[in-house]
Amino acid sequence: MSLFEELEQELDCLKSKNNLRRLPATHHRGREVEADGNVMLNLSSNDYLGLATDADLRAGFLQTFTPDSFLPSASSSRLLTGNFDIYTRLEERLAELFGRESALVFSSGYHMNAGILPAVSNVRTLILADKLVHASLIDGIRLSSAKCIRYRHNNYEQLEQLLSAHHAEYEKVIVVTESIFSMDGDEADLNRLVRLKRQYDRVLLYVDEAHAVGVRGEHGLGCAEEQGCIGEIDFLCGTFGKALASVGGYVVCSRTVHDYLVNKMRTLIFTTALPPVNLMWTYFIIERLAQFRDRRQHLQRLSFQLKEGLLAAGYECPSTSHIIPLTIGESGATVWKAEELQRKGFYALPVRPPTVPEGTSRIRFSLTAALTEDEISKLITTIGKR
């Protein structure tokens, strides 16, 4: 069998299990998406605060530009000529907002998670990672030379047992979690993790706030702000590409960690820097983040409304956030349900293996503050009883 025949066979296998993916052809119209001639309300975007579709916000940003300041490419890595002044301004502002010594910005959240852990670990490192951490974190763990044990999702009793049994065998232990989990929409108890960390020497805490920054906390800084433990997290990470409507990732950390990553993190060193125009937009949003409190509160109300509607309809719903899974189970039935919702005006997509385990295929609703309570009510009615 040739290589191409082997690949075709694997694609056919995916298709037979209703797990074959194709890039969707869509046209964006603000809060709506057009696909195959059908205009639908977008329920699959990570634009949690509705900032990416806010025309007034974009217009205000564009007024700050001149032809000289509009720079669409950095044309180099940060360690060569790509480290424009806006990088320094943004990182200093992030450190100030979070009350930490330093911050470091990356080209993407994937680069962030795939690069930090390999840089700061070695064969004498143990990584204890929540079973449901994002694929980018899993890839970072695989690229590292550390020993890794995955603990059951949010099972802190098992985590404590693992810490007790293994921490003395390693130079350092890194506990890795998300704050809001991307598929179930539930969240970690960060203060409990901080308490566990304090019980043992040489334990570090890595938290990815990708789905929490912007939507949680009084100033929109995430679950760590909401739970009052920003200063206790050694690697407090997040992304600009979701609620903040931009692109890139960041870590707030100590100055020592910052300097070490600049020298050792391959996904920072060996990639072209973000275009200055994107960094300027990020800075523009960051400066206004605290002002979006009403959007955060509205999003919280919508999330509660949809979750209660699903529970009343007989579905299980573990979510405590704006990410609301409608778990169907079998992939074919999930695809059919998503297509039904699309026919009725809701752009919701199926999530299937390998993103989620076999038998747990789901429709993942990503709610945004641009939605209304009436639209959520209509969605609940359209979903119907289990």
N, C-alpha and C positions, 0 to 999 in steps of 0.2 A: 504494500500500500504506500503510495506517495504521500508526501507531507500534505499536499492540498486535499487529497482524498481523505486523509485522516482528519483534517480540519472540517471538511464538509460533513463527515460522519458525526463529529461532535456537535456541529450546528444543528444537524437533523435530530440529534438526541435532545438537545435543548428545546427544539420546536415541538417534539412529541410530548414533552412534559409541560408545555405552555410557559416555558421559562426563557424563550428566545427574545432578546431585546433588539429594538431598532431605534435609531435616532429619530425623534418626532419632528415633523415639519410643522412649525407653528409660527404665527404672526402675533405680535403683542399689540394690544390696544388698551393701554392703561391697566385697569384691573382685570381685563378680559383677554382671552386667548382665542385666536381663530385657527382651527385645524380642520381640514377636509371640508371647508366651507361652512363649518359650524362655529358660531361664536359662543364661548362659554366663560363663566366666571372662574377665574384662576384660583384653585384651591391646592396647588402643588408648588407654589413659590415660597422661597425662604425670605421674602421681603416682609418680615414680620411687623414692622412699624408702618408699612406702606410708603416708605420714603422714596423708593425707586420709581414709583408712579406719580410722585408729587411734582407736577409741572412748575408750580410756583417756586419750589425749592431749587429746582434745576435752573430756572430763570435767574434767581438771585445769585446763584453760584457763577453763572456765565458772565454776569455783569462785573465780576472781579477780574476778568481776564483782559490781557492785551495780546497782540500777536507775539510779542517777545516772551510773555509768561506762559503761553500755551505750548507745552512741551510734551508731545505724545509718545516719546520714547526716551529711555535712559541711555540706550545704546551701549551699555557696559554693565559689568557686575559692580557691586557696591565697593569692592576692594580695589577696583581700578578707577574709573571715572564716573560711576553711576550713583555715587553717594551725594545726591543734590542736597542743598540746604534744607529743603522741605522734609527730608528724612529726619534730620536732627531736630527740627522744630516739632514734628509729630511725635517722635520718641520722647522728647523732653516733656511734652504736654501729657502724654499717656502716663509717664512716671509720676507727674504732678497730680493728675486726677486720681490715680490709684494709691498715692501716698507711698510709693516705693522708690528705691534708689535708681532704678533703671528700667528701660523697656527696649525691645528690639523688634523691628518689623520685618516680615518675610513676604515673599512673592505670593504665597498662598497658604491657606490652612493646611493643605496636604504637605507642602514643603516643611512647614513648621513641625508637624507631628512626625513626619518621616525622618527629620533631621536632628531634632533635639536629643532624643533618647540614644541614638547611636553615638552622638558626640560626647555625652556625659557618662556613659556606662562602659564597662569592660567585663572580662570574664569573672571578676570578683564582685560583680553587681547582681543583685536579684531584683527583678521587676515583678510586682504583684499587680495584675491588671484585672479590672472588672471584666466579666465574661462578655459584656455587650459594648465594649468600647469600639469606636469607629475604625473602619478599615485602614485609615491613614495611621492610626496609632498602632494597629497590628503590624502594618508594614514597617513602621519605625522600630518596633520590638524585634521583628525578624532581621532587620538590617544590623541590629546591635549584636554584640558578642555576649550579652548578659543572659543569665538563666531566667526563664520566665515561668510563672505559674499563674493561671487564670482562676480567680475566685468567682464563685457563683454570684450572679447579679445582685448587687446591693446587700450581699450577705456578710455583714460585718463580724459576725461570730466566727465564720470560717476565716475571714481575713485576719482576725486576731490570733486564731490558732496557727495560721501560717507564719505570722510575725513571730510569735512565741517560739515556734519550732525551728525557724531558719535564720532569724536576724543575726545571730552570733556567728554564723558561718560565712558571712559576706562583709566586704568593706563598707558597702552601702546597700540600702533597700529603697527602691522607688515605687511608691504606690500610685497607680495610674487610673484615673477615672474621668468620665465626663460629668458635668454638673446636671444638665438636662440631656437625656439620652435620645438619640435621633430617631429611633424606630418606635419605642413605646411611649415617649413623651414624659416618662417619670423622671425623678431626680435623685441625686445623691445627697446624703446627709453629711455635708462638708464639715460641720462642727464635730460630728462623731469621728470622722477621719482624722481631724486635727488632734482630738484627744488620744486616739490610737497612736498617732505619730509621736506625741509627747512621751508616751510610755517607754519608748525604745530609743537607743542611741543610733545615729547614722541612718535614720529613716527620713526620706524626702517625699514630698507630696506634689504630684503633677495633676493639674485639673484643666480640662479643656472646656471652656465656656462658650463654644461656638454657637450653641442654640440659646444661650442665656444673655449674652452681652446685648445691651440695647433694650431688652424687654423686662429685665429683673433688676431690682434695687432702686432706691430712691433717686439716684442719678443715672440709672441705666447701666451700671457697671457690672451687672450679673448677679448670680446666686451668691458669690463670695461676699459681695457688698450686702445683699439682703440678709445673709446669715452672719455678717459681722466678723469675717475671718480672712480678709484680704491679706493681711500681714503675715498669716501663718502658712501660706501656700508658696512653696519654693519655686514652682513653675506654674504661674497663673496665665493660661493661654486663652486666646480667643481669635475670632475672625472678623474682618470687615465686610465679608461677602454675603452676609445674611441680613440681619436687622439693620445694619449700618449702610446697606445699599451700595457698597463699594467693592473692593477686591484686596486680598492680602490677609496675612495673619500677624499675630503679635504675641509676645510673652512679656509680662512684667516680672521682674526678678531683681536679684542683687547685682551690683556693679561687677562683681567677680564673675558671676554666671554670664552676664552680658559679654564681657571681654573674652571669656573662654569660648563662647559660641562663635564669636567673630573669627576666632583663630582655628576652630576645630569642626564647625558644622558645615558639612559638604553641600547641603542643599541651600545654604546661604552663600557660600564662597563661589560655587561654580554655576551660577545662574545669572541671567541678566536682571538688573534691578527693575523694580516697578516704574512705570512711566511717571514723571513728576505730576502730570495732570491728575492721575488717579490718587496720588498722595495728597494733593491739594483738596480734592473733593472729600477724601477721608477726614482731613483736618477740619474742613468746613462743617461736616456732620458732627464730628466729635465735639466741636465747640458749642453745638446746639443740643447735645444729647440730653442734658438735664431738663430741657424745655419740653421734651416729648412725654411728659408724665401722663397727660390725658390719653395719649395713644396707648401707653402701656396699660392703663386702667381699663380702657375700652377693650383691648385685646384680651385681658383677663376675664372680662364679663362674657365675651363671645366664647371663649374657651370653656368656661363653666357651663354655658348654655348648651353647647354641642355635646359635651360629656354627659350632662344630665339627660339629654335627649336620647343618646345612644344607650345609656343604662336603662332608661324607661322602655326602650324598644327591645330589650332583652340581650343586648350585646355586653360583653366584658370590656372595660376600658380602664387600663392602669394609669392613664395619663394624669399628670398634675400640672400640665402646661398647655401651650398653644399648639403643640404637636399632638394630634388626636388620631390614633390608629383605629380603623374599622377592620378587625381581624376576621377573615372569611375562612381561611384554612387551606383548601386545595387551590392550586394556581389557576386552573381553568375557570373555576367558579369566581375567583377574584377578578380575573380579566373580564369575565362576562359582566360582573357587577360594575366595574369601572366603566365599561362601554355603555351600560345602561345609564349611569349618572351623566356621562358625556352627552348622550342623546337628549337628556333632559336639561342640559345647560350648565353642568358642573364639570370643570376640567380637573378630574381627580385621577391619579395614576396608580396602577397596581405595583406593589413592592413584593418581589418574589425571591426565592433562593437564587444565588447564594447570599444575597443581601440579608435575608432573614432565614431561620432554620426551616427545613422541610415541614410542611403541615401548618405553617403560621403565616402564609401569604396574606397580605392585607392591603387596604387602601389607606394611605397616609395623608390625612388632611393637615396641611400647613396653613394655619389661619393667619390673617394679617389684619392690622388695624384699619385697613381700607374697606373691610366688609361691614355689613350692617346686621342688626339683630333680626330683621325681617328675612334677610337672605339666609341666615343660619336656620331660622324656623322652616323656611322652604326646603332647605337641604335635609333637615331631620324628617320632614314629611315624605320627601322623595326617597330617602333610604328605606323607610318602612320598618316593619317588625322583622325580627330575626326569624 
